[in-house]
Amino acid sequence: MDDSAAVAGLLWDDWLPAGVCRLIAEGLPGGEDDARRLVVWLSGVHDIGKATPAFACQVDQLADRMRSAGLEMGTARKLGADRKLAPHGLAGLVLLQEWLEEERGWSGRQSGQFAVVVGGHHGVPPEHGQIKALLDRSHLVWSSGVSRAAWRQVQAELLDACAVEYGVAGRLSEWRGVKLRQPVQVLLSAVVIVADWIASNPDLFPYFPDGAGVTGSERVTAAWQGLNLPRPWVAAESGQGVGCLFSARFALPAGARVRPVQEAAVELAREMAEPGLMVIEAPMGEGKTEAALAVAEVFAARSGAGGVFFALPTMATGNAMFPRLLDWLGRLPVEGGERLSVLLAHSKAALNERFAELVRAGRGRVVAAVDVDGEAGEWRPSEDRRLASAELVAHSWLRGRKKAMLSSFVAGTVDQLLFAGLKSRHLALRHLAVAGKVVVIDEVHAYDTYMSSYLDRALSWLGAYRVPVVVLSATLPAGRRRELAEAYAGGGDLASVSSVEGYPLLTAVVPGQPARVVLPAASNRGAEVTVERLDDDLTVLVDRLVAELTDGGCVLVVRNTVKRVLQTAKALRAKFGDANVTVAHSSFLDADRAVKDAALLGRFGPPGKSVGRPAGPHVVVASQVAEQSLDVDFDLLVSDLCPVDLLLQRMGRLHRHQRGDGQADRPVGLRTARCLVTGVDWSASVPVPVRGSVAVYGLYPLLRSAAVLLPHLEQRRPVRLPQDISLLVQGAYRSGPAGPGEWAEAMAGARQRHEEHQADQASRADVFRIEEVGKAGRPLFGWVAAGTGDADETRAGRAQVRDGRQSLEVVVVQRRVDGSLATVPWLGEGLGGLPLPVDAEPSPKAARAVAKCGLRLPIQFSYTEVMDRAIGELEEFYVPAWQRNPWLAGQLILVLDADCQTHLAGYALRYSPDDGLEVTSA
């Protein structure tokens, strides 16, 4: 009890961000002094439930000593299964409530809001039914018969002593009138959990007899020095001009100037009454990321946030963002070279080289108690390299599955934020993790109704925590903008948020105050894209590209399914040759995907950064992976019809950079930006998208997209970027009619099916979504009742907050002609062709190489019957020795033959590093 209380005090003094401390303190009469006392006291009494018969009976020798002192209890066998009704957290809640009510005169509601913290310290706040069931079996808490009074006396004495020891005895009478807000109850629960975990670590707090011979304060000091948690970031608003701020924080090219939207965003962040929600809508390539980081610094300085979480839609975008986050951190002014904890948050983060480098740098650091009498010596994770002015560390204690998000700076998938809206065990820790940060949500337009349900609920809690939030989008429907604002603000009249017309657009929302809207001047960057129909016929496509590429040029063809990608690439290679057609989609090994992305960026990236841009014709055929994360630039775009916001994202890869005066460095016929829209039967009275596109997006969004594009297609009126972005997006997503009259019947039917699908998504999401923030003073009883258990960044975890069929993930190895196993031969960095013995654990290098060969199987394997059959066949290959390796344990292994082929669940699979995985019926 003393250890947990002492750790809680240190967490308050040295680790919790100032904004979290202020939030806990604001409802208490004594402010932050009361708040610290409360945190220490609750941590000290959190295990009071162990002073009960149900818990004490577990060890006969110790129980007998208690019986001899007059504390009678039944044996564990006698108490039987009833003991499960009295976990010590729940028993502690009952004891603390009774003590507050009987000894201090509190009501049940008053005591419940404090005691629920004790009851939920193992991750799940108790439900009313559990409390009643325990009270109906009171012998589990107080025994029965003559010793019942003795048990009550001992429990009361312990609680009396804790109240005195932790300085709350004289404060409880004033706290009786406090109504703790539910967000504060969550934060208190989280701090108690963290304190308990640290104090329960035997490496930090050795058990008897190893821990004998030192005083309590020496014991705590040694443990805290051994843990060596990085302190929270303390941002300071410099007040310097926006141009100077950007020059200091970002590696701007020579002569670069801050863009109007960036300057306006920082100025708005400084002018807001207090940090809140800022929505930044601006064109692709306009520097929204830099604007968000600059705003985050301002918000953190004003709010006391101790870090930043940058949430992105995919692992690929998370990987792309991580080095940018590190570079920004390297330029932050941090007093005294303070260490800053950083994390890449997704399931394959360990394979990211930049993050792995940080992990390796800290690997020699063992989390254990230190000799308080020895030399202090400042530990550094790397003797020979400083990554930044602040020391960036991937702290080992903060890399646990449930603790990782507590790092100060995190880049990762948006799932980590969506989990904050999901009923799950230890949810309080996720809330503490985001409550102390500025949260940036990128590509917010990319989330469907199911994901948006969780996002909106998470935003409602972020607003209650007063967490500053920055939302980024190039193509955000006005209705969705209003939904985000209302979720964060907790209601209010925000109709003006959706009625504003203009682009770029900044929207600022502070709960309880009118929204502010700013229309920054557009930058001088702009383009006009001519949009044309193209029949969905491979021969037509090939002939058109032959004509377009007579003088060379680089074309991006975006297909909506991997199957169409491969079919298109095959047809184009027959005409242009293998070397002049590149394929990019999601069905590549992780290692191959990383190499391919780097190659695309190297060849088609910005002028000055890319090398080897093809002089002759070259076609990249890609799936939706081309929409995000890659700063690539093409002369011509061919795209399957898709929702208009995504089509605009694809257009962002067209003439993305200036190549010569007036694009003079591009082929003559390709100096005008053009997008050819295909994947549709344009000859029908109502356009008919191909089946694959309908399966991915639904018919209604595709028809709305075609409808708003119609004036540009028929009148040859260019799409003006950025001026037309908002017009097209709002036109596609507003509720009014769209398209010619003869489309009305088809549009109405498609809309009905679309709305039914959305309603179904929202209904299913609501099952496991936490409730909205309740009234102040209402205890968190049952907060995560009927939840999902643990939530994490695994395939099953992601499926909880993303609607869609679960995908099947495998790692790939190859069986050579001689029957031996090896890593696939083409891997770089000496990882290809490494032997994989089946009678021993593979070498660390070989095991990591296998882990880098993760592969997500396509949708054919997502149907229950096929998935079950596939898993059954994959599990037939089981190597016991490999289960000892952390990279390979529990993995499903897909074994390719020497020709990189195999069969699985009735399908023939063929893999190549050029084309990825191709699946056909066997």
PyMOL commands that set and color helices and strands:
alter all, ss='L'
color gray80, all
select helices_A, chain A and resi 2-14+18-25+31-45+48-50+53-56+60-68+76-85+88-104+108-119+128-135+139-142+145-165+172-175+182-199+216-227+242-249+260-271+288-303+315-331+335-337+349-351+353-361+396-399+404-406+415-421+427-435+444-446+449-465+478-489+495-499+538-548+562-576+578-580+590-604+624-627+644-651+661-663+668-670+691-697+699-714+723-733+741-767+795-801+844-851+859-862+864-874+880-884
alter helices_A, ss='H'
color red, helices_A
select strands_A, chain A and resi 277-281+308-312+339-345+391-393+409-413+438-441+469-473+505-509+516-518+527-533+553-558+581-584+617-622+636-640+673-678+680-681+688-689+719-721+809-815+821-822+854-856+893-896+901-904+907-912+916-921
alter strands_A, ss='S'
color yellow, strands_A
deselect
rebuild
show_as cartoon
